[in-house]
Amino acid sequence: MCDRKRICMSLCLLLLAAQALLAQTTSTITGQVKDSSGAVVPNAQVIVREQETGIEPRTSSNGDGYYTVPSLPPVNYVVSVELAGFKKVVSAEFKLDTASVGRMDL
């Protein structure tokens, strides 16, 4: 029974360590969407394109125009915003560093 307990405890510690490592190696992109007059734009579709793979996580801006896309690998990205009645906006390509929070207001 003691060996079984040790193995279980070791596996739990290993899983916790892996989770902590993952949290330290992924990054987040956040920002706020505003129109040309400076008013916030809620419910805009925000697309975060990973340049190397073409993967495009999507989210929407909240009632205050803010969006957040977590758990991203540290590579190059382009962020675009779309909403009916507005012109599509696309950011310049930028590098997201390891364990960082990149800010892209559009």
C-alpha positions in Angstrom: 0.0 0.0 0.0 2.9 2.4 0.7 4.3 2.0 -2.8 0.9 2.7 -4.3 0.6 5.9 -2.2 4.1 7.1 -3.2 3.4 6.5 -6.9 0.1 8.4 -6.7 1.7 11.2 -4.8 4.5 11.4 -7.4 2.1 11.5 -10.2 0.1 14.3 -8.6 3.3 16.4 -8.1 4.3 15.7 -11.7 1.0 17.0 -13.0 1.2 20.1 -10.8 4.7 20.8 -12.1 3.6 20.3 -15.7 0.7 22.7 -15.2 2.9 25.4 -13.7 5.4 25.0 -16.5 2.7 25.4 -19.1 1.4 28.5 -17.4 4.9 30.0 -17.6 5.4 29.3 -21.3 2.1 30.6 -22.7 1.2 34.1 -23.3 -1.9 36.3 -23.6 -3.1 39.0 -26.1 -5.5 41.6 -24.8 -6.8 45.0 -25.9 -9.7 47.3 -26.4 -11.7 47.9 -29.6 -12.7 51.5 -30.3 -14.2 53.3 -33.3 -12.6 56.3 -35.0 -14.3 58.7 -32.5 -12.8 56.8 -29.5 -16.1 55.1 -28.5 -15.8 51.5 -27.3 -17.1 48.8 -29.7 -18.8 45.9 -28.0 -19.5 42.5 -29.6 -16.8 43.0 -32.3 -15.3 39.7 -33.6 -11.5 39.6 -32.7 -9.3 37.1 -34.7 -5.8 36.4 -33.4 -3.9 34.8 -36.3 -0.8 32.8 -35.5 1.4 33.5 -38.5 3.4 30.3 -38.6 0.5 27.8 -38.4 -2.5 29.9 -39.6 -4.4 29.0 -36.4 -7.0 31.7 -35.6 -8.4 31.8 -32.1 -11.5 34.0 -32.0 -13.3 35.9 -29.3 -15.6 39.0 -29.0 -15.1 42.3 -27.3 -17.1 42.7 -24.2 -19.5 45.6 -23.3 -16.5 47.9 -22.6 -14.8 46.9 -25.8 -12.1 44.7 -24.2 -11.0 41.3 -25.4 -8.5 38.7 -24.1 -7.1 35.6 -25.8 -5.1 33.5 -23.3 -2.9 30.4 -23.6 -1.0 31.4 -26.8 2.4 30.1 -27.8 5.1 32.8 -28.1 5.3 33.4 -31.8 4.3 36.1 -34.4 0.6 37.2 -34.6 -1.7 39.5 -36.4 -4.9 40.7 -34.8 -8.0 41.7 -36.8 -11.4 43.0 -35.8 -14.6 42.8 -37.7 -18.2 44.0 -37.1 -21.0 44.6 -39.4 -21.2 48.3 -40.4 -17.5 48.9 -39.6 -14.4 48.5 -41.8 -12.2 45.5 -41.0 -9.1 46.5 -39.1 -5.8 44.5 -39.1 -2.8 45.1 -36.9 0.8 44.9 -38.1 2.6 41.6 -37.3 4.1 41.4 -33.9 6.0 38.9 -31.8 4.5 37.7 -28.5 7.2 36.9 -26.0 7.2 33.9 -23.6 5.0 34.3 -20.5 3.9 37.8 -21.5 0.8 39.8 -22.0 0.8 41.6 -25.4 -1.6 44.5 -25.7 -3.1 45.3 -29.1 -5.8 48.1 -29.1 -7.6 48.5 -32.4 
